[in-house]
Amino acid sequence: MSRKERSTSGMVYNSFYVHYDNEGTVHLLSNVKEDKYKVFEIDLFLIDDFINGKKDFRKYNIEYFYNLSKGIRISENDTVEYSKPLFQILPLTYNVNDTVILEHNTIDHKWTVYFDEEALEKLEVLPPITFYICKKDDPHYLYRYFTVDASNIIDGKIDYSFETNYEENLGQISVATLKRFPNYGIKEKYE
C-alpha cells in the first residue's frame, strides 16, 4: 500500500474531517462526516501525527487546522487558543490592501466591513468575528458590538447601521476585535 492511501475495511481515505463547534473547538477527527458539528476536510497526510496519536487534537483549534491545510506552519509555542483571546484596537488606515477594512460612513450612518478573498475563505471555517465599539482607547467600556457571520456577507462586504450617537464621531470611539487576521484597519468615508 502506498503512503498516499490508508485502507480501513476495504475503503481508501485520502482526507479526514475535522469536526468543530461554533467557538472553533475541535471535537473529533474522523474519516466520516457527522451532523452534530461543523466539518472541515483536510488532507490525511497533514494530520498524520494526530492520527498516529503523537499529538492530541483537543489541544488545537480549527484555525490551527485551517492554517495547516494552507501550508502555514505555526510553532507549537505560537498557537493561540480561543479561550485566551487577544484583542486588538483597529487603527485608522489609508491602505486598501488590509485583510479586513471597517469603513466608518457618517453620511449613511453605517459601518461597512470589507474582507479580502483570503479572509472570506478563512471566515468559512472560523467562528464568526465580532467588532466591539467602545470608548476611545478603552475596550472595557462597551457601547455596542456586532458579529459578522460568513453566511451574511455579500460580495465581500456587509453593512451595519449605527445604533448609538457615539458611533457618529470616530474621534470618540475605538473599535476592537479578536486578532484572527494579519491586518485590520478603519477607513473614514466622508462623501
N, C-alpha and C positions, 0 to 999 in steps of 0.2 A: 504494500500500500504506500503510495507516495505521501510526502509530507503535506501536500495540499489537500488531502482528503482524510477525513476521520470517519470511520464506519461505526455505526451503532445499530444493531439488529437489521443489517442489510441496507440501512439508509446512509447516504453520504451527505455530510453537512460541511459547508464552506463558510457559514456565518452563524452567529448566535444572536440572541436578542437580550438586550439589557432592559429589564423591567424596572420602572421607576415611578415615583408618585409626583404630585404637583409641586412639591418642595424640592425635587431633584434627588431625593434619597433613593439609592439603588436597593432593590429588594431581592432580585433574582437574576441570575444569568442562566439562560436556557436555550435549547435548540427549538423550542416551541413557543409560539405567541400565546400569552394569557390575556384574557379580557379584563382582569382585575386592575392592571396597571397600564400606564403608557409604555410603549416599547420603542427601542432604538436598535436597529440592525447594525451589527459590527462584524468585520472580518474575523473569523475564528482565530487566525494566527496572531492578531494583535492582542488577544486576551489569553494567550497560551498559559501565562503564569497564573492567571485566575482559574482556568480550567484544571490545571495540574495541582492546585492547592498551594502554590508558592506565595500567592498574595490573596488577601481577603477582600473581596469586592465590597463588603459592607463598610470599609474604611474610605471609600471613594464615592463621589457624587457623579451625577450624569454629565456634568461639564467635563470631568476628567476623561470619561469615555468618549465624549464628543471630540475633545481635543486629540485624543489618541487616534481616533478614526481619521482625522485630518493631518496626521503626521506631526502634530505638536507634542513634543515630549516635555513634560513638566517634571522638574526634580521632585522627588518624594517630599522634600522639606518645603517646597514652594506651593503645594496643593492647599487650597483654601476650602474648608468645609462650609456648607451653608449655615451651620449652627454658629459659625464665627464670622458674621458678615463684616465687610469693610465698606464703610460709607465714603462717598466722595461728593464734595460740593462741586457742581459743574461750573467751569469757568466761562466767561464771555469769550466768543470766538468770532473770527472773520474767515476761518478756514472752512471751505465747503467739503473737504475731504475727511472730516471727522466721521467715525463709525456711526455715532448717534448724535443727531443735532436736534435740540429742542428750540423751536422758534417761538419767541415771545411777540405776539401780534396784538398791539393795543388798538388798532383800527377795528378789527373784527372781534376783539375781546376773547382771544383764544390762544391756546398752546397748540402747536403742530409738532409732532415728533416724527423725524425722518430717520430711516435706517438704511445703511448701505446693504449691498447684496450679502456680504459675509454675515452681518448682524441678523438679517432676516432668516438666513439658513440656521444660524445658531439659536434664534428665538423659537424655531420649530421644536427644538429639543429641550431647551431650558425652561424653568418655571417663568411665569410672567414677571415682567420688570416693573417696579413701582418707582414713581417720581414723587418726592416729598417737597412741597412748597412750604418753606419755613422762614422764620425771622432772619434777617441779614446776618450771615456768618454764625448762626446759631441753629444747627439742625435739630436741637432738642425742643425748640419752640415751634410746633407744627401748626400751620394754617389750614392745610388740606393736602390730600395726596390723590394721585390717580394711577391706576395699574393698566399696563399695556399687555394684552394677550395677543399672541401671533395671529390668532384666528380673526381678529378685528382689524388688522392692518390691511389697507387697500392701496395698491400702487406704491408700497414702501413708506407710507405715512399714515398718521392717524391724528385727528383733532380732538381737543378737549376744551370746552368753554370755560372761561374764568368763572369762579364761584365766589370769590371774595374780593373786596376792594383792594386788599394788599397786592393782589396779582397785577393790578394796573400799573404799578410803579416798580420796575425791575431794580431800582436803586434801594428799595426797602426789603427785598426778599433774596433768599438764596434757594437753589434747587439742589437737593441731594438725592443720591440713588446708590444702590449696591454696585460696586465695581465688577462688571462682568465683561466689559468690552475694553479694548485698548485706549480709546479716547472718546470723550464726550465734549459737547460744547453748547452754549446758549447763544443764539443769534437773535438780535433785535430786529423786528420788522416795523418800519415807520410808514411806509406807503404801499 
